[in-house]
């Protein structure tokens, strides 16, 4: 995104220089107004927050404003997830796709070594899991414990439920309690997706 922003600034600068000329008068007059590229202002809420909220319009405004789509959660106590990882955790497939199309790093690893694919698979979002794989996510990437995305959903339910309970203690106060029935019933589908 930094290269894109730099390119946009260069284009804007070139437009200003070319429209100003070299100090002489322009013998060819034009009644058309010269347009200068001005990036829109990003929304007041951070990209990480609107990604978590699933606010696609705000995400698109951030992208148009040149906000770094690889922005990380600033919470020092958190996992340092990216916007893509956060939107995958909350199941916001349209936000995930918008971030990927804007150049988000699908291979980014958070503090635990988990990629967005690990996250989407663990929280059992089939469409997001498929999208990440279709866009090049590495199914064999391992987290800091040596586990792949597949390993996370192969964990027996009675063992995995404790992890989901911990995650639910974080998600529920944010108004996004985990749907245990959906997760439990979707785990076999995620396994199939990851084994293909």
C-alpha positions in Angstrom: 0.0 0.0 0.0 3.0 2.3 0.7 4.1 1.9 -2.9 0.6 2.6 -4.1 0.4 5.8 -2.0 3.8 6.9 -3.2 2.7 6.3 -6.8 -0.5 8.4 -6.2 1.5 11.2 -4.7 4.0 11.1 -7.7 1.1 11.3 -10.1 -0.5 14.2 -8.2 2.9 16.0 -8.1 3.4 15.4 -11.9 -0.1 16.8 -12.6 0.7 20.0 -10.7 4.0 20.5 -12.4 2.6 19.8 -15.9 -0.4 22.1 -15.3 1.9 24.9 -14.1 4.3 24.6 -17.0 7.8 26.0 -16.8 7.0 29.6 -16.0 6.1 30.7 -19.5 2.7 31.3 -20.9 0.8 28.6 -22.5 -0.1 29.5 -26.1 -2.8 26.9 -26.2 -5.6 27.9 -23.9 -8.1 25.5 -22.5 -11.3 26.3 -20.8 -11.3 23.0 -19.0 -10.4 23.0 -15.3 -7.3 21.1 -14.5 -8.0 18.3 -12.0 -5.6 17.5 -9.2 -5.8 14.1 -7.6 -6.9 14.5 -4.0 -7.2 11.5 -1.8 -10.4 11.4 0.3 -10.1 11.5 4.1 -10.4 8.1 5.8 -13.2 7.5 8.3 -12.6 8.5 11.9 -12.7 4.8 13.0 -9.5 2.9 12.4 -9.4 0.3 9.6 -8.8 -2.4 12.2 -12.0 -1.4 14.0 -14.2 -1.2 10.9 -12.8 -4.5 9.8 -13.8 -6.1 13.1 -17.2 -4.4 12.8 -17.7 -5.6 9.2 -18.4 -2.1 8.0 -17.7 -2.7 4.3 -18.4 1.0 3.3 -15.9 2.3 5.8 -13.3 -0.3 4.7 -13.7 0.8 1.1 -13.3 4.5 2.2 -10.1 3.6 4.0 -8.8 1.8 0.9 -9.7 4.8 -1.3 -7.9 7.1 1.2 -4.8 5.0 1.0 -4.9 3.6 4.5 -2.4 0.7 5.0 -4.6 -2.4 4.6 -2.0 -4.4 6.6 -2.6 -2.2 9.7 -2.3 -4.2 12.9 -4.4 -4.2 16.0 -2.6 -1.7 18.3 -3.6 -3.5 21.5 -0.4 -4.5 23.2 -2.2 -7.3 25.1 -3.7 -8.7 21.8 -2.3 -11.1 19.2 -1.3 -8.3 16.8 -3.8 -9.5 14.2 -4.1 -7.8 10.9 -7.3 -6.3 9.5 -7.6 -9.4 7.3 -7.2 -11.7 10.3 -9.7 -9.7 12.4 -12.3 -9.6 9.6 -11.8 -13.4 9.1 -12.3 -14.0 12.9 -15.6 -12.2 12.8 -16.8 -13.9 9.6 -17.0 -10.7 7.4 -16.5 -12.3 4.0 -17.1 -9.1 2.0 -14.6 -7.2 4.1 -12.1 -10.1 3.7 -12.5 -10.0 -0.1 -12.1 -6.2 -0.2 -9.0 -6.3 1.8 -7.5 -9.0 -0.3 -8.3 -7.2 -3.5 -6.6 -4.1 -2.0 -3.4 -6.0 -1.4 -3.7 -7.3 2.2 -1.1 -9.8 3.1 -2.8 -13.2 3.2 0.3 -14.8 4.7 0.7 -12.4 7.6 1.3 -14.2 10.9 0.1 -12.8 14.2 1.9 -13.0 17.5 0.9 -16.7 17.8 2.0 -17.4 14.2 -1.6 -17.8 13.0 -2.4 -16.7 9.5 -5.8 -15.4 8.4 -6.4 -19.0 7.0 -5.8 -20.5 10.5 -8.3 -18.0 11.9 -11.0 -18.5 9.3 -10.7 -22.3 9.5 -10.8 -22.4 13.3 -13.9 -20.2 13.5 -15.4 -22.4 10.7 -16.2 -19.9 7.9 -16.2 -22.0 4.7 -16.5 -19.1 2.2 -13.7 -17.2 3.8 -11.5 -20.3 4.1 -12.1 -21.1 0.3 -11.5 -17.5 -0.7 -8.2 -17.3 1.2 -7.0 -20.6 -0.4 -8.2 -19.5 -3.9 -6.2 -16.3 -3.4 -3.0 -18.2 -2.5 -3.1 -18.8 1.2 -0.7 -21.6 2.2 -2.6 -24.5 3.7 0.6 -25.9 5.1 1.6 -22.8 7.0 2.3 -23.6 10.7 1.7 -21.5 13.7 4.1 -21.1 16.6 3.0 -24.4 18.0 3.6 -26.2 14.7 -0.1 -26.5 13.8 -1.7 -26.0 10.4 -5.2 -24.6 9.8 -6.3 -28.2 9.3 -4.8 -29.3 12.7 -7.0 -26.6 14.4 -10.2 -28.2 13.1 -9.1 -31.8 13.5 -8.8 -31.2 17.3 -11.6 -33.2 19.0 -14.6 -31.1 19.9 -14.2 -31.8 23.7 -10.7 -30.3 23.5 -11.5 -27.5 21.1 -14.5 -26.4 23.0 -12.3 -25.0 25.8 -10.5 -22.8 23.3 -13.8 -21.6 21.8 -15.0 -20.8 25.4 -12.0 -18.6 25.9 -12.6 -16.9 22.6 -16.3 -16.5 23.3 -15.3 -14.6 26.5 -13.7 -12.1 24.3 -16.2 -12.0 21.4 -19.4 -12.0 23.5 -18.8 -8.7 25.2 -18.2 -7.2 21.8 -21.7 -8.3 20.7 -20.5 -11.2 18.6 -20.9 -14.4 20.7 -19.8 -17.6 19.0 -22.4 -19.8 17.5 -21.3 -23.2 18.9 -23.9 -25.1 16.8 -22.7 -23.5 13.6 -19.0 -24.1 14.5 -19.5 -27.7 15.5 -21.6 -28.6 12.5 -19.3 -26.8 10.0 -16.0 -28.3 11.2 -16.3 -31.3 8.9 -16.8 -29.0 5.9 -13.7 -27.0 6.8 -11.7 -30.2 7.1 -12.9 -31.2 3.5 -11.9 -27.7 2.2 -8.5 -27.9 3.7 -7.8 -31.5 2.5 -8.5 -30.7 -1.1 
